[in-house]
Amino acid sequence: MTPEEAEALVDAYARVQAVHFLGDVQLYLADALVPVWQATEWRAGAPQPPPFWAFAWPGSLALARYLIDNPALVAAKAVLDFGSGSGLAAIVAARLGASPVAAADIDPLAAAAQRLNAALNAVTIESVVDDLIGCAVTAEVILAGDVCYDRADTERTLPWLRELAGGGTLVLLADPGRHYAPSAGIELLATYDIPTLHELESQPEKRTRLWRLLP
């Protein structure tokens, strides 16, 4: 799928919507999971991962809200939004003066959504389509939302993030109660009750905690 085709798919199955409790931030968001997921699989001609890029997940919402309330954390700093999906946290960081800002995700469609969402919010971010776990990064701040839903991925991700924290990087981790979220080596910074799409979370609201990850 070309970048143009990917952006056309995003535009066809998501619509511009205001993001809950984030002021004038807007994203291309889907109203339902099944149609957009079926479309990605039909276009690819093979099973595809869920379209995480089509929704504002609780972790990203919590990160974005916390940055808006604490803009000095990212102003004029290099930021990496890891497992970025729609690019929400990266976009908010860029709006607050972070530079450079990268949004990393392994799904090429996420990059298409990020480009459209960044343009919608008049910011510039770099989309990185790669598995960065284990790689050296130069970011001063790493944002990680909803990255603890899978055991195997979490067992790879958390040691890497802790290593980066040990090197002086500020690592902010937001999680809405996923099974594999850490229970130690974290400093609680904020808690939010975030409305969610029932189709995704099977409940109307998720309590989402935001931590600083300790080395």
C-alpha positions in Angstrom: 0.0 0.0 0.0 1.4 3.4 -1.0 1.4 6.3 1.5 -1.3 7.9 -0.6 -3.4 4.8 -0.4 -2.9 4.5 3.3 -4.0 8.1 3.9 -7.0 7.5 1.7 -8.0 4.5 3.9 -7.6 6.6 7.0 -9.7 9.3 5.5 -12.4 6.9 4.4 -12.9 5.1 7.7 -12.1 7.8 10.3 -13.5 11.3 10.7 -12.1 14.4 12.3 -13.3 14.6 15.9 -12.4 16.7 18.9 -10.5 14.7 21.5 -12.1 14.4 25.0 -10.7 16.8 27.6 -7.8 18.0 25.4 -9.1 21.4 24.4 -8.9 22.1 20.6 -6.9 18.9 19.8 -8.5 17.0 16.9 -7.8 13.6 15.4 -9.0 11.4 12.6 -10.9 8.8 14.7 -13.1 5.8 13.8 -16.5 5.4 15.3 -16.4 1.6 15.4 -13.7 -1.1 15.3 -15.0 -3.7 12.9 -15.4 -1.7 9.7 -11.9 -0.2 9.8 -10.3 -3.5 10.8 -12.1 -5.3 8.0 -11.0 -2.7 5.6 -7.3 -3.0 6.5 -7.4 -6.8 6.1 -9.2 -6.5 2.8 -6.7 -4.1 1.5 -3.8 -6.2 2.7 -5.3 -9.5 1.6 -4.2 -11.1 4.9 -4.9 -10.9 8.7 -3.8 -7.6 10.2 -3.3 -6.3 13.7 -6.1 -4.2 15.3 -6.1 -0.6 13.9 -4.7 1.0 17.1 -4.1 4.2 15.1 -7.9 4.7 14.6 -8.7 5.4 18.3 -7.5 7.6 21.1 -6.5 5.1 23.7 -6.6 5.8 27.5 -2.8 5.8 27.9 -2.3 8.3 25.1 -5.1 10.5 26.5 -3.6 10.4 29.9 -0.1 11.3 28.6 -1.5 14.2 26.5 -3.5 15.6 29.4 -0.5 15.4 31.8 1.7 17.2 29.3 -0.9 20.0 28.8 -0.9 20.5 32.5 2.9 20.3 32.8 4.2 21.8 29.5 7.7 22.4 30.9 8.4 18.7 30.8 8.6 18.7 27.0 9.2 22.3 26.0 12.3 22.5 23.8 13.1 18.9 24.4 13.5 15.9 22.1 10.5 13.6 22.6 9.7 10.0 21.4 6.2 8.8 21.5 6.7 5.0 21.6 3.9 2.8 20.4 2.3 6.0 19.2 -0.7 4.8 17.2 -2.6 7.9 16.1 0.3 10.1 17.2 -1.8 11.9 19.9 0.9 12.2 22.6 3.5 13.2 20.1 1.2 15.9 18.6 0.4 17.4 21.9 4.1 17.5 22.8 4.9 19.3 19.6 2.1 21.8 20.2 3.8 22.5 23.6 7.1 23.3 22.0 8.9 19.9 22.0 11.4 19.5 19.2 12.3 17.3 17.5 9.3 14.9 18.1 9.1 11.4 16.8 6.1 9.0 16.8 7.1 5.4 16.5 4.8 2.5 15.6 5.3 -0.8 13.8 2.1 -0.3 11.7 2.6 1.6 8.4 -1.0 2.7 8.6 -0.3 4.4 11.9 2.3 6.6 10.1 -0.4 7.6 7.6 -2.8 8.5 10.5 0.0 10.4 12.2 0.7 12.5 9.1 -2.9 13.5 8.7 -3.3 14.2 12.4 -0.2 16.3 12.6 -1.3 18.4 9.7 -4.8 18.7 11.3 -3.1 20.2 14.4 -0.5 22.3 12.5 2.6 20.6 13.9 5.5 18.7 12.5 6.5 15.2 13.8 8.6 12.4 12.4 6.8 9.1 11.9 9.1 6.1 12.5 7.8 2.7 11.3 10.1 0.3 13.2 10.4 -1.8 16.3 12.7 0.3 18.4 12.9 -2.0 21.4 16.6 -2.5 22.3 17.7 0.5 20.2 19.6 3.5 21.5 17.5 6.6 21.3 18.4 10.3 21.7 15.1 11.5 23.1 15.1 13.4 26.4 11.5 12.3 27.1 9.8 9.0 26.1 6.1 8.7 26.2 4.6 5.2 26.4 0.9 4.7 26.6 -1.0 1.4 26.6 2.2 -0.7 25.9 1.6 -3.4 28.6 -1.3 -5.3 27.1 0.8 -8.3 25.9 3.1 -10.3 28.0 5.8 -11.0 25.5 5.9 -7.4 24.3 5.9 -6.1 27.8 8.8 -8.4 28.8 10.8 -6.8 26.0 9.6 -3.3 26.4 10.0 -2.6 30.2 13.7 -3.6 30.6 14.5 -1.4 27.6 12.6 1.6 29.0 14.2 1.1 32.4 17.6 1.1 30.8 16.8 4.4 29.1 15.5 5.8 32.3 18.8 4.8 34.0 20.6 6.8 31.4 18.8 9.9 32.4 15.8 9.8 30.0 12.4 10.8 31.5 10.1 7.9 30.7 6.4 8.5 31.3 4.3 5.4 31.2 0.5 5.5 31.2 -1.7 2.4 31.6 -5.4 1.8 32.1 -5.0 -1.4 34.2 -3.6 -3.8 31.6 -2.6 -7.2 33.0 1.2 -6.7 32.5 1.7 -3.2 33.8 4.5 -2.8 36.3 3.7 -2.7 40.0 7.2 -1.7 41.3 9.9 0.7 40.2 7.4 3.4 39.3 6.4 6.8 40.7 2.7 7.7 40.4 2.2 11.1 38.9 -1.5 11.3 38.0 -4.7 9.3 37.8 -7.5 10.0 35.3 -11.0 8.5 34.7 -11.1 8.4 30.9 -14.3 7.7 28.9 -13.8 4.9 26.5 -15.5 3.3 23.5 -17.4 0.3 24.9 -16.6 -1.8 21.9 -12.9 -1.5 22.7 -12.9 -1.7 26.5 -16.2 -3.3 27.4 -16.9 -0.5 29.8 -17.6 3.2 29.5 -14.7 4.4 31.5 -11.1 3.3 32.4 -9.1 4.5 35.4 -5.7 5.3 33.9 -2.6 5.9 35.9 0.5 7.8 34.7 3.8 6.9 36.2 7.4 8.0 35.9 9.4 4.8 35.2 12.3 4.5 37.6 15.7 3.0 36.5 
